[in-house]
Amino acid sequence: MSHPNRGFRSRSTLAFAGKWGGRLTAILLFLFWGAFFVEHTSEWFLRSESRFPPALVWFQQLAHFGMLAGLAVMLKWPRLGGLILLVATVAFFGGIGMHSFPYIALINLLPIALFGVYWIAAKPRVA
């Protein structure tokens, strides 16, 4: 016979893992994409010999910054940050001119998926 609180404890553990897994993944992705952002900013804007980069580069940098902002916002407001991250990811990878789907873009969905586990597991059960 199972204990009556067993289901609650497993849902609580799953919610905890989803929440903190989402946060940890968002931090790691922020550091990963942040390194690329710094490199591209330095390449296009600091070492450009006083020439302005093309408009597409400005758009890409803005979309890249949006990904970073979404990841950072997720730490406090996961739903808002997830929305920002999703829109910025689509804009960034949609605008870089890849001929096939950029599967690396899917890693940005990982924190959203983990927070989704948290939202589902933390939802109170209706009897």
C-alpha positions in Angstrom: 0.0 0.0 0.0 1.5 3.4 -1.0 1.7 6.3 1.3 -0.9 9.0 0.7 1.7 11.8 0.5 4.0 9.9 -1.9 2.5 11.4 -5.0 2.8 14.9 -3.6 6.4 14.4 -2.7 7.3 13.1 -6.1 5.5 16.0 -7.8 7.2 18.4 -5.4 10.6 16.9 -6.2 9.8 17.1 -9.9 8.7 20.7 -9.6 11.9 21.5 -7.7 14.1 19.8 -10.3 12.2 21.5 -13.2 12.5 25.0 -11.6 16.2 24.7 -10.7 17.1 22.8 -13.8 15.5 25.6 -15.9 17.4 28.2 -14.0 20.8 26.4 -14.2 20.3 25.8 -17.9 19.4 29.4 -18.5 22.6 30.5 -16.7 24.8 28.1 -18.7 23.2 29.2 -22.0 23.6 32.8 -21.0 27.3 32.3 -20.5 27.6 30.3 -23.8 25.7 32.8 -26.0 27.2 35.7 -24.0 30.7 34.6 -25.1 29.6 34.7 -28.7 27.9 38.0 -28.2 31.0 39.6 -26.8 33.2 38.2 -29.6 30.8 39.4 -32.3 30.4 42.8 -30.7 34.1 43.2 -30.6 34.5 42.0 -34.2 31.8 44.1 -35.7 31.7 47.2 -33.5 35.1 47.6 -31.8 37.5 46.5 -34.6 35.5 47.8 -37.6 37.9 50.6 -38.5 35.1 53.3 -37.9 32.8 51.7 -40.5 29.3 50.9 -39.5 28.3 47.3 -40.0 25.4 46.5 -42.4 21.8 46.7 -41.1 21.6 42.9 -41.0 24.4 42.8 -38.5 22.6 45.3 -36.3 19.5 43.2 -36.5 21.4 40.0 -35.7 23.1 41.7 -32.7 19.8 42.9 -31.4 18.2 39.5 -31.8 21.3 37.9 -30.1 21.0 40.4 -27.2 17.3 39.5 -27.0 18.3 35.9 -26.5 20.6 37.0 -23.6 17.9 39.2 -22.2 15.3 36.4 -22.3 17.7 34.0 -20.5 18.4 36.6 -17.8 14.7 37.5 -17.4 13.9 33.8 -17.0 15.7 33.7 -13.7 13.1 36.0 -12.1 10.1 35.8 -14.4 10.3 32.4 -16.3 7.2 32.9 -18.5 8.1 36.4 -19.7 11.7 35.4 -20.2 10.7 32.2 -22.0 8.6 34.3 -24.4 11.4 36.8 -25.0 13.8 33.9 -25.5 11.6 32.1 -28.0 10.9 35.3 -30.1 14.6 36.3 -30.1 15.8 32.8 -31.0 13.4 32.6 -33.9 14.5 36.1 -35.1 18.2 35.3 -34.6 18.4 31.9 -36.3 15.8 32.9 -38.9 17.9 35.8 -39.9 21.4 34.2 -40.2 20.7 32.7 -43.6 21.1 29.0 -42.8 19.8 26.8 -45.6 18.5 24.1 -43.2 17.0 24.2 -39.8 19.6 25.3 -37.2 19.3 22.4 -34.7 21.5 24.3 -32.2 18.6 26.7 -31.8 16.7 23.9 -30.0 19.1 24.1 -27.1 17.4 27.4 -26.2 14.1 25.4 -25.7 15.7 23.4 -22.9 15.1 25.9 -20.1 11.6 26.6 -21.4 10.9 22.8 -21.3 12.3 22.5 -17.8 10.2 25.4 -16.5 7.3 23.7 -18.2 7.9 20.6 -16.1 8.0 22.9 -13.1 4.7 24.6 -14.0 2.9 21.3 -14.6 4.3 19.5 -11.5 3.7 22.5 -9.2 0.1 22.9 -10.3 -2.2 21.8 -7.5 -4.1 18.6 -8.2 -7.9 18.9 -8.4 -9.6 16.1 -6.6 
